[in-house]
Amino acid sequence: MKHIIILLSTLLLFFSCKPEEKDTLAYTIRMSEYNDKPSLEVTLSFIPSDSSATVLLFQDKGWGQENLHNLVHNLHIVEGAEQIVQKKENDHYVIEHSPDSERIVLSYTLVQDTEGELDTEKSIRPIINGDYFHIYSHNLFMLPKSVIDRTEDDFNVSIQWQEFPQNYTLQNSFGHGPVQSIGPVSESEFHSAVFIGGDFRVYENEIEGNSVVFATRGDWKVFEDSTIVSVLKNTIETQRDFWQDHSQEYFLVTMIPTVQKQGYSLHGTGLTNSFSTSVSNNEFVETDGLVYLFNHELQHNWTGKVIKNANEEEQYWFSEGFTEYYTFKNIAVNSIYKLDVNNFIKNMNGHAKSLFTSPVVAAPNSEINYDNFWSSYDYGKLPYFRGAVFAFYLDMKIREESDGQKSLDDLMLRIKEDALASDMKLDHSYFLAVIKEYLSSDISSFFKTHIIDGVPFDLAAIYSEFGLEFDPATEVFDLGFTLGEDGRSVVEVDERSNAYEAGLRRGDSLINYSYQRDYTIEAEFTVVRNNSKIDLSYYPVKNAEIPQLTFSEKNLRVLNL
């Protein structure tokens, strides 16, 4: 009897979102093969508008990736239209059809376009292989713009998963099951999701009556699944408590292993009802790093999803920088994985070092644009470092002026409530207006100088203002040389650097190298000079006048996290 009830409920779910509904996009996804490669075959059925053309949204460029249309094969009309025209330069396709078309059905096949071992960069693009798939929805689902417009960006979606093996795990940002009914949902919500299937291990927890699902795969070398599940549960509980928000009934976190020979890398993406991560699976990875990654990506559930930027990159100092600060603060306040205020100091010191050693430390905020952010490590990290230091300053300033009665926490919760109440998007004028309610002093000049114009902070003055103890200088990472545009030719070597002392010279050509952005790890290079190969190694470190908070009793009292 139990099996009959499940079958009937499944059938009812299917017919409740059947393709005849005008505002429903109906997808069928099957496992397939294309040119002997594993693939996903997608069929889309929808009711078009009464025009003679329908635009299909499918990004060719997004999230720092390009040529995403290369994933699409065998795109063809099944029913109701004449042809599809690719508009690659505008991130869409166009279906030409009769104004009288009652329904359009089209089909396409998605094939992974990367080869070799999976590293961090490749993990951002769709993964479709014999063991599993991991794909973001903007790379999976074509969206007819006419349906989005007709429903005022509030449409429904039905998905049928067909011909997958019985033991094949299927999970996504909207739940799981052979038939899914999603919506009403907006384009931004639906196209910011993760879909996975295959040999994933799935763990489910209940927090305040809501479901939290963790999905991972592979044999992790350094930690047990149970450790990560515990960290994730603690992270979600404490952040939802801080934001006073236990409203999400379902939340998914995915973690896939990547390959890296030296050091380790972590990557995460905040998404609808979820976030996804990729982590180097080697002996160098540290659980502390995963604690940071989970806390940072979950913070985006509010600073990014609830509190949206008015102009995306322009407010990255907030959505990334303040997210960094509250990542460090949440971990310390709640001793997640037994990391406390000393870890907070360590991370703030690390960001101060990274900020002041960045070659773009004085870049104005206007230079943090889409192209720079995604193509340059230095520009990509700048708003994280700069925004975190700014958040620290504001937190201390609000606490000082209110005699400890208020903090930046109160401002963040106020911004969240404004975003929920009026669909407010954070811009600079709003931020400067609302902060006046928490500070008697005017910070608009400070904001313009350091956030808009990019003038480096006077850390010594800031730390002294709040009575914090600090060391005036510290060791920092320094390669000691500059490469040319070809990425191989050494065009300049600092004669005061360890690189120069080790023998590196202007005009050398790198043919092999191994280094991390960590001055405690020896850098190794093979260069060619006068047709001879030379092996060099040194610690990429120098002393720099960058104030660092001390791990003192006084600082612990002043910070009082």
C-alpha positions in Angstrom: 0.0 0.0 0.0 2.9 2.4 0.8 4.3 2.0 -2.7 0.9 2.8 -4.2 0.6 6.0 -2.2 4.1 7.1 -3.3 3.2 6.4 -7.0 -0.1 8.3 -6.8 1.6 11.3 -5.1 4.2 11.3 -7.8 1.6 11.2 -10.6 -0.4 14.0 -8.9 2.8 16.1 -8.8 3.4 15.5 -12.4 -0.1 16.4 -13.5 -0.1 19.5 -11.3 2.7 21.0 -13.3 1.8 19.5 -16.7 3.1 21.4 -19.8 -0.4 22.7 -20.7 0.0 25.4 -18.0 0.8 28.6 -19.8 3.3 29.9 -17.3 5.2 26.6 -16.8 8.5 25.6 -18.4 8.6 21.9 -18.7 12.0 20.2 -18.8 12.9 16.6 -19.3 16.5 15.6 -18.5 18.0 12.2 -19.5 21.4 10.6 -19.3 22.8 10.2 -22.7 26.0 9.9 -24.8 27.2 12.2 -27.6 30.1 11.2 -29.7 30.9 8.5 -27.1 31.0 11.1 -24.3 28.7 11.2 -21.3 26.1 13.9 -21.7 22.8 15.3 -20.5 20.0 15.5 -23.0 17.5 18.3 -22.2 14.1 18.7 -23.7 12.1 22.0 -23.2 8.4 22.4 -23.8 6.6 25.8 -23.4 3.8 28.0 -24.8 5.3 30.9 -26.8 3.9 34.4 -27.2 2.0 35.4 -30.3 5.1 37.0 -31.9 7.2 35.4 -34.6 10.3 34.9 -32.5 11.3 33.8 -29.0 14.5 34.6 -27.3 16.1 31.8 -25.3 18.4 33.0 -22.5 21.5 30.9 -22.1 24.7 32.7 -21.1 27.8 32.4 -23.3 29.8 34.5 -20.8 29.2 34.5 -17.1 30.8 34.1 -13.7 34.2 34.6 -15.2 33.7 31.9 -17.8 33.5 32.3 -21.6 32.3 30.3 -24.6 29.6 28.4 -22.6 27.7 27.9 -25.8 30.4 25.4 -26.7 28.7 23.0 -24.2 25.6 22.8 -26.4 25.3 20.2 -29.1 22.5 18.9 -31.3 20.2 21.8 -30.6 17.1 21.3 -32.7 13.3 21.9 -32.9 11.1 19.0 -32.1 7.8 20.7 -32.6 6.2 24.1 -33.3 9.0 26.2 -34.9 11.1 26.6 -38.0 14.7 27.2 -36.8 17.0 28.4 -34.0 19.5 31.2 -34.6 22.5 31.5 -32.3 23.2 35.0 -30.9 26.4 34.1 -29.1 27.6 37.7 -28.7 24.4 38.6 -26.8 24.2 35.4 -24.7 21.1 34.0 -26.2 19.4 32.1 -29.0 16.4 33.1 -31.1 13.6 30.7 -32.1 11.8 31.7 -35.3 8.2 30.4 -35.4 4.7 31.3 -36.5 2.7 33.7 -34.4 0.1 30.9 -34.3 2.4 28.3 -32.7 0.6 26.7 -29.8 3.6 25.0 -28.3 7.3 24.8 -28.9 9.4 21.8 -28.0 13.1 21.8 -28.5 16.0 19.6 -27.5 19.7 20.0 -26.9 22.6 17.9 -25.5 25.2 19.2 -23.0 28.7 17.8 -23.1 31.6 18.7 -20.8 34.1 20.9 -22.7 37.2 20.4 -20.4 39.6 17.5 -20.3 42.2 16.2 -17.9 42.2 16.2 -14.1 39.7 18.4 -12.4 41.3 21.5 -10.9 39.6 24.6 -9.3 39.2 26.5 -12.6 37.6 23.5 -14.4 35.2 22.9 -11.5 33.5 26.2 -12.3 32.4 24.9 -15.7 29.9 22.0 -16.1 31.2 18.6 -15.1 29.5 15.7 -16.9 31.3 12.3 -16.8 30.6 8.7 -16.2 30.6 9.0 -12.4 28.7 12.2 -11.8 27.5 15.6 -13.0 27.8 19.0 -11.3 26.4 21.9 -13.2 25.0 25.4 -12.5 21.5 26.0 -13.8 22.5 28.9 -16.2 24.6 26.3 -18.0 21.8 23.7 -18.0 18.4 25.4 -18.7 17.5 27.6 -21.6 14.9 30.1 -20.6 12.3 31.6 -23.0 12.2 35.3 -22.3 8.6 35.5 -23.5 7.5 33.3 -20.6 9.5 35.4 -18.1 8.0 38.6 -19.5 4.4 37.2 -19.6 4.6 36.1 -16.0 6.4 39.3 -14.8 9.4 37.1 -13.9 7.3 34.8 -11.7 7.0 31.5 -13.6 6.7 27.8 -12.8 9.1 25.0 -13.7 8.5 21.3 -13.9 11.4 18.9 -14.3 11.3 15.2 -15.1 14.5 13.2 -14.5 14.4 10.1 -16.7 16.6 7.1 -17.4 19.0 7.6 -14.5 20.3 4.5 -12.7 18.4 3.6 -9.5 21.5 4.2 -7.3 22.2 7.5 -9.0 21.8 10.4 -6.4 20.0 13.4 -7.7 20.0 16.6 -5.7 19.7 20.3 -6.5 18.9 23.7 -5.0 15.2 23.0 -5.2 15.1 19.5 -3.6 15.2 16.1 -5.3 12.9 13.5 -6.8 12.2 12.0 -10.3 9.6 14.8 -10.8 10.0 18.3 -9.5 7.6 21.2 -9.4 9.4 24.5 -8.8 7.9 27.9 -8.4 6.7 30.5 -8.8 10.4 31.5 -9.3 12.3 34.4 -10.9 14.9 34.2 -13.6 17.7 35.2 -11.1 16.6 32.5 -8.6 16.3 29.7 -11.1 19.5 30.6 -13.0 21.5 30.7 -9.7 21.2 27.1 -8.6 23.3 23.9 -8.6 22.2 20.5 -10.0 24.2 17.4 -9.2 23.8 13.7 -9.8 25.9 10.5 -9.5 28.0 8.9 -6.8 27.4 11.5 -4.1 27.0 10.7 -0.4 24.1 12.6 1.1 23.7 13.7 4.7 20.6 15.4 6.0 20.1 17.4 9.2 17.1 19.2 10.7 17.7 22.7 12.1 14.7 24.4 13.7 12.4 22.2 11.6 14.2 22.9 8.3 16.1 20.5 6.2 19.8 21.0 5.5 21.4 18.6 3.0 25.2 18.0 2.5 26.3 16.2 -0.6 29.9 15.2 -1.3 31.9 12.5 -3.2 35.4 11.0 -3.4 37.7 9.7 -0.7 38.8 12.7 1.3 42.4 12.4 2.5 42.5 14.7 5.5 39.1 14.7 7.1 36.0 12.6 7.7 32.5 13.4 6.3 31.2 13.6 9.9 33.6 16.4 10.7 32.4 18.5 7.8 28.7 17.7 8.5 29.2 18.9 12.1 31.0 22.1 11.0 28.2 22.8 8.5 25.4 22.3 11.1 27.1 24.6 13.6 27.7 27.2 10.9 24.1 27.2 9.7 22.6 27.3 13.3 24.8 30.2 14.4 24.4 32.3 11.3 20.6 31.9 11.2 20.5 32.8 14.8 22.5 36.0 14.2 20.4 37.0 11.2 17.2 36.1 13.1 16.2 34.1 10.1 15.2 30.4 10.2 12.8 30.8 7.2 14.5 28.4 4.6 12.8 25.1 4.6 15.5 23.5 2.5 19.2 24.2 2.0 21.8 22.2 0.0 25.6 22.3 0.3 27.7 20.5 -2.3 31.5 19.7 -2.1 33.5 18.1 -4.8 37.2 17.2 -4.7 39.7 18.8 -7.1 43.4 18.1 -7.9 46.3 20.3 -6.9 49.9 19.2 -6.6 51.2 21.8 -4.2 49.3 23.7 -1.6 45.5 23.7 -1.7 42.7 25.8 -3.0 39.1 26.4 -2.0 36.3 27.7 -4.1 32.7 28.5 -3.3 29.6 30.0 -4.9 26.5 31.2 -3.0 23.3 30.2 -4.7 19.6 30.0 -4.4 18.8 27.8 -1.3 22.3 26.5 -1.5 26.0 27.0 -2.0 28.5 24.8 -3.8 32.2 24.3 -3.0 35.2 22.6 -4.5 38.2 21.7 -2.4 41.7 20.3 -3.2 41.8 16.7 -2.1 45.4 16.4 -0.9 47.5 16.4 2.3 47.8 20.2 2.4 44.1 21.0 2.8 43.2 22.2 6.3 39.9 21.9 8.0 40.2 25.5 9.2 40.0 26.5 5.5 36.8 24.6 5.1 35.4 26.3 8.2 36.2 29.6 6.6 34.7 28.6 3.2 31.4 27.3 4.6 31.0 30.4 6.8 31.8 32.8 3.9 29.5 31.2 1.4 26.6 30.9 3.9 26.9 34.6 4.8 26.0 35.3 1.1 22.6 33.9 1.9 22.0 37.4 3.4 24.8 39.6 2.0 24.2 38.9 -1.6 20.8 37.1 -1.7 18.6 39.1 0.7 20.7 42.3 0.7 21.5 42.8 -3.0 24.0 45.2 -4.5 22.5 48.0 -6.6 25.5 47.8 -9.0 27.1 44.4 -8.5 30.9 45.1 -8.6 30.5 48.7 -7.3 29.4 47.4 -3.9 31.6 44.3 -3.7 33.4 46.1 -0.8 30.1 45.3 1.0 28.9 42.0 -0.4 32.4 40.5 -0.3 34.3 42.6 2.3 31.6 42.7 5.0 30.9 39.0 4.3 34.6 38.3 5.1 34.4 40.3 8.3 31.3 38.4 9.5 32.8 35.1 8.5 35.7 35.7 10.8 33.4 37.2 13.5 30.8 34.3 13.4 33.5 31.7 13.7 35.1 33.4 16.7 32.0 34.3 18.6 30.6 30.8 18.3 34.0 29.0 18.5 33.2 26.9 15.4 35.7 24.0 15.2 37.1 25.5 18.5 38.4 28.6 16.6 38.2 31.7 18.8 39.1 35.4 19.0 42.7 34.6 18.3 41.7 33.2 14.9 39.8 36.4 14.3 42.9 38.4 15.0 44.9 36.1 12.8 42.5 36.5 9.9 42.3 40.3 10.2 46.1 40.5 10.3 46.2 38.3 7.2 43.8 40.6 5.3 45.8 43.7 6.4 48.9 42.1 4.9 47.2 41.0 1.8 45.7 44.5 1.3 48.9 46.4 1.7 51.0 44.1 -0.4 48.5 44.1 -3.2 49.8 45.8 -6.3 46.4 47.5 -6.7 46.1 48.5 -3.0 45.4 52.2 -4.0 43.1 51.4 -7.0 39.8 53.4 -6.9 36.6 51.4 -6.5 35.7 52.2 -10.1 38.4 49.8 -11.2 36.7 46.9 -9.5 34.6 46.1 -12.6 33.5 42.8 -14.2 36.5 42.3 -16.4 39.1 43.2 -13.7 37.3 41.2 -11.0 37.2 38.0 -12.9 40.4 38.2 -14.8 42.8 39.5 -12.2 43.5 37.8 -8.8 44.6 41.2 -7.4 41.4 43.1 -8.4 39.3 40.0 -7.5 40.6 40.0 -3.9 40.8 43.7 -3.4 37.1 44.2 -2.2 37.5 41.3 0.2 40.5 42.8 1.9 39.4 46.5 1.8 35.8 45.8 2.8 36.8 43.6 5.7 39.1 46.4 7.2 36.3 48.9 6.7 33.8 46.7 8.4 36.2 46.2 11.3 36.6 50.0 11.6 32.8 50.6 11.6 32.2 47.9 14.1 34.7 49.4 16.6 33.5 52.9 15.9 29.8 52.1 16.5 30.7 50.2 19.7 32.9 53.1 21.0 30.3 55.8 20.3 27.5 53.8 21.8 29.5 52.8 24.9 29.1 49.2 23.8 25.3 49.3 23.5 25.4 48.9 19.8 27.6 47.4 17.1 27.8 46.8 13.4 25.6 43.9 14.1 22.6 46.2 14.6 23.3 48.0 11.4 23.5 44.8 9.4 20.2 43.6 10.8 18.6 46.9 10.0 19.8 46.7 6.4 18.4 43.2 6.1 15.0 44.3 7.4 15.0 47.2 4.9 15.8 44.8 2.1 13.0 42.5 3.0 10.5 45.2 3.6 11.0 47.2 0.4 13.2 45.1 -1.9 15.9 47.7 -1.3 19.2 47.3 -3.1 22.2 48.6 -1.3 24.0 51.6 -2.9 26.4 54.1 -1.5 23.8 56.8 -0.8 21.6 54.4 1.1 24.5 53.1 3.1 25.8 56.5 4.1 22.2 57.6 5.1 21.4 54.6 7.3 24.8 54.6 9.1 24.1 58.1 10.4 21.5 56.5 12.7 24.4 54.5 14.4 27.2 57.1 14.4 27.2 60.7 15.7 30.3 61.4 13.6 30.1 61.8 9.8 32.0 59.1 8.0 31.2 60.2 4.4 34.7 61.7 3.9 36.3 58.6 5.3 34.1 56.5 3.0 35.0 58.5 -0.1 38.7 58.6 0.7 39.2 54.9 1.4 36.4 53.0 -0.4 35.6 55.2 -3.4 39.1 56.7 -4.1 41.0 53.8 -2.7 43.5 55.6 -0.5 45.0 53.0 1.8 43.9 53.0 5.4 46.1 54.3 8.2 46.0 51.2 10.2 48.3 52.5 13.0 45.9 55.4 13.5 42.9 53.2 13.5 44.3 50.7 16.0 45.5 53.5 18.2 42.1 55.2 18.1 40.5 52.2 19.7 43.3 51.4 22.1 44.5 48.3 20.4 48.0 47.0 20.7 49.9 46.2 17.6 53.3 45.5 16.1 54.4 48.1 13.5 55.9 45.7 11.0 55.7 42.1 9.9 56.9 39.5 7.3 54.9 39.3 4.1 54.9 37.4 0.9 57.2 38.9 -1.8 58.2 37.1 -5.0 60.7 39.9 -5.6 60.4 40.1 -9.4 58.1 41.1 -12.2 57.2 39.0 -15.2 56.5 40.4 -18.7 53.2 40.0 -20.5 54.2 36.6 -21.8 54.2 35.3 -18.2 57.7 33.9 -18.6 60.2 36.7 -19.1 61.7 38.3 -16.0 61.6 42.1 -16.7 62.6 43.4 -13.2 64.1 42.0 -10.0 64.2 43.9 -6.7 67.8 43.9 -5.7 66.8 43.9 -2.0 64.7 40.7 -2.4 65.4 37.1 -1.7 64.9 36.4 -5.4 67.9 38.6 -6.3 70.0 37.0 -3.5 69.1 33.6 -4.8 70.4 34.5 -8.3 67.4 35.5 -10.3 68.2 38.2 -12.8 66.4 40.5 -15.3 66.2 38.8 -18.7 65.9 35.3 -17.3 63.1 33.1 -18.7 61.0 30.9 -16.5 60.5 27.4 -17.8 59.2 25.8 -14.6 58.1 27.1 -11.3 56.3 26.1 -8.1 55.2 28.6 -5.4 52.3 29.4 -3.2 51.3 32.9 -2.0 52.8 31.9 1.3 56.1 33.1 2.5 56.7 30.1 4.7 56.8 27.8 1.7 59.9 27.7 -0.4 59.5 28.9 -4.0 61.3 26.9 -6.7 62.1 28.0 -10.2 64.0 26.7 -13.2 65.1 29.5 -15.5 67.0 29.7 -18.8 69.9 32.1 -19.1 72.3 32.1 -22.0 70.9 28.8 -23.2 71.6 27.2 -19.8 69.1 25.9 -17.3 69.5 27.2 -13.7 67.5 25.9 -10.7 66.8 28.5 -8.0 64.9 28.3 -4.7 64.2 30.9 -1.9 61.6 31.9 0.6 59.4 34.7 -0.9 59.4 36.9 2.1 60.3 40.5 3.1 59.8 42.7 6.1 57.1 45.4 5.6 55.7 48.2 7.8 52.2 46.9 8.1 50.7 47.1 11.6 49.6 43.8 13.1 47.3 43.3 16.0 49.0 41.4 18.9 47.5 38.4 20.7 47.4 40.3 24.0 45.0 40.3 26.9 44.3 43.9 26.3 43.2 43.3 22.7 41.0 40.4 23.8 39.3 42.8 26.2 38.9 45.6 23.7 37.7 43.4 20.9 35.3 41.7 23.3 33.7 39.5 20.6 
